[in-house]
Amino acid sequence: MAKIRLTRLFSFEMAHALNGYDGACRNIHGHSYKLQVTVIGTPLEATEHPKNGMVMDFGNLKKLVYHAILDELDHALLLPDTSNPELVETLQKLHHKLVLTPYQPTCENMLLDFKTRLQNQMPLHVELHSIKLWETQNSFAEWYAADQV
């Protein structure tokens, strides 16, 4: 049977700052992100199974993305773990939803992080085909499994 791609679009709010950047994004600022996740697989052929004909239940894909990414990052502030310790301590004392990353939280690096998180959660019969992360309405980064060597 032919392989089919399923795609689900997610929206979330998140802030970040880029340490050492030479532009305005060095300041803490937020975005309304969109994340597009596409998986690929073969539809289930089992007439007695409730998921017959599905590559993956869209509800299960939603749960997977929320568990792997959005529960932690929606309405959070992402900062590199090399950020000013006084700032980090202050934000933690004020109980802000702060996530420290081992990388500079650019759209590209976040996308690679999300790719790894999703691949670690994929069911065996489904593969991650691509993901796209919009940082603004006009700017996005994307990753395709086919581009990997």
C-alpha positions as CSV (number, residue, x, y, z in Angstrom):
1,M,0.0,0.0,0.0
2,A,1.1,3.6,-0.7
3,K,2.7,5.7,2.0
4,I,0.6,8.7,3.2
5,R,1.7,11.9,4.8
6,L,-0.4,13.4,7.7
7,T,0.1,17.0,8.8
8,R,-1.1,18.9,11.8
9,L,-0.6,22.5,12.6
10,F,0.0,23.9,16.1
11,S,0.1,27.4,17.4
12,F,1.8,28.6,20.6
13,E,3.3,31.6,22.3
14,M,6.9,31.7,23.4
15,A,9.6,34.3,24.2
16,H,13.3,34.1,23.8
17,A,16.5,36.1,23.6
18,L,19.7,35.6,21.7
19,N,22.9,36.1,23.7
20,G,25.6,38.0,21.9
21,Y,23.4,38.8,18.9
22,D,24.1,42.0,17.1
23,G,20.4,43.1,16.6
24,A,17.2,43.6,18.5
25,C,16.7,39.9,19.1
26,R,19.3,40.1,21.9
27,N,16.5,41.5,24.0
28,I,13.8,39.3,25.5
29,H,10.9,39.3,23.1
30,G,8.0,37.0,22.1
31,H,6.5,35.4,19.0
32,S,3.2,33.7,18.1
33,Y,4.8,30.5,16.7
34,K,3.3,28.0,14.3
35,L,4.6,24.5,14.2
36,Q,3.7,22.2,11.3
37,V,4.4,18.5,11.9
38,T,4.2,16.0,9.1
39,V,4.5,12.2,9.6
40,I,4.5,9.5,7.0
41,G,3.4,5.9,7.1
42,T,1.2,3.2,5.6
43,P,-2.5,3.1,6.6
44,L,-3.4,0.3,8.9
45,E,-5.1,-2.6,7.2
46,A,-7.1,-4.4,9.9
47,T,-10.9,-4.2,9.4
48,E,-11.6,-5.2,13.0
49,H,-9.3,-2.4,14.4
50,P,-10.8,0.9,15.4
51,K,-7.9,2.8,13.6
52,N,-8.4,0.8,10.4
53,G,-7.3,2.9,7.4
54,M,-5.3,5.4,9.4
55,V,-1.6,6.1,9.4
56,M,-2.0,7.7,12.8
57,D,-4.9,9.1,14.6
58,F,-4.8,13.0,14.4
59,G,-5.6,13.0,18.1
60,N,-2.6,10.8,18.9
61,L,-0.4,13.1,16.9
62,K,-1.7,16.1,18.8
63,K,-1.0,14.3,22.2
64,L,2.5,13.4,21.0
65,V,3.4,17.0,20.0
66,Y,2.0,18.4,23.2
67,H,3.8,15.9,25.4
68,A,7.1,16.3,23.5
69,I,7.2,20.0,23.0
70,L,4.2,22.3,23.8
71,D,3.4,21.4,27.4
72,E,6.9,22.6,28.3
73,L,7.4,25.5,25.9
74,D,4.0,27.2,25.4
75,H,4.1,30.6,27.2
76,A,7.6,30.0,28.3
77,L,10.8,32.0,28.0
78,L,13.7,30.2,26.3
79,L,17.2,31.4,27.2
80,P,20.6,29.8,26.6
81,D,21.9,28.1,29.7
82,T,24.9,30.6,29.5
83,S,22.6,33.5,30.2
84,N,23.3,36.0,33.0
85,P,23.0,34.1,36.3
86,E,21.4,37.1,38.1
87,L,18.7,37.3,35.4
88,V,18.1,33.6,35.6
89,E,17.9,33.7,39.4
90,T,15.5,36.6,39.3
91,L,13.2,35.0,36.8
92,Q,13.2,31.8,38.8
93,K,12.4,33.6,42.0
94,L,9.5,35.3,40.3
95,H,8.2,31.8,39.1
96,H,8.4,32.6,35.4
97,K,8.1,29.7,33.1
98,L,11.8,29.7,32.2
99,V,13.5,27.0,30.0
100,L,17.2,27.0,29.7
101,T,18.6,25.5,26.6
102,P,22.1,24.1,25.8
103,Y,21.9,26.1,22.5
104,Q,21.3,29.6,21.3
105,P,17.4,29.6,20.9
106,T,17.3,30.6,17.2
107,C,14.4,29.3,15.1
108,E,16.9,26.9,13.4
109,N,18.2,25.4,16.7
110,M,14.7,25.1,18.2
111,L,13.6,23.3,15.1
112,L,16.4,20.8,15.4
113,D,15.6,20.3,19.1
114,F,11.9,19.7,18.2
115,K,12.9,17.2,15.5
116,T,14.9,15.2,18.1
117,R,12.1,15.4,20.6
118,L,9.5,14.2,18.1
119,Q,11.7,11.4,16.6
120,N,12.1,10.0,20.2
121,Q,8.4,9.8,20.6
122,M,7.2,8.5,17.2
123,P,5.4,5.1,17.1
124,L,7.3,2.4,15.3
125,H,5.0,2.3,12.3
126,V,5.2,6.1,11.7
127,E,8.2,8.3,10.7
128,L,8.7,12.0,11.1
129,H,8.7,13.3,7.5
130,S,9.1,17.1,8.1
131,I,8.6,19.9,10.5
132,K,8.3,23.6,9.9
133,L,8.5,26.3,12.6
134,W,7.2,29.8,11.8
135,E,8.7,32.5,14.1
136,T,6.7,35.2,12.4
137,Q,4.0,35.2,9.8
138,N,6.6,35.6,7.1
139,S,9.7,33.7,8.4
140,F,10.2,30.1,9.1
141,A,12.7,27.3,9.3
142,E,12.0,23.7,8.0
143,W,13.5,20.3,8.3
144,Y,12.9,17.3,6.0
145,A,14.0,13.7,6.8
146,A,14.8,13.3,3.1
147,D,17.5,16.0,3.3
148,Q,19.5,14.0,5.9
149,V,22.5,12.1,4.7
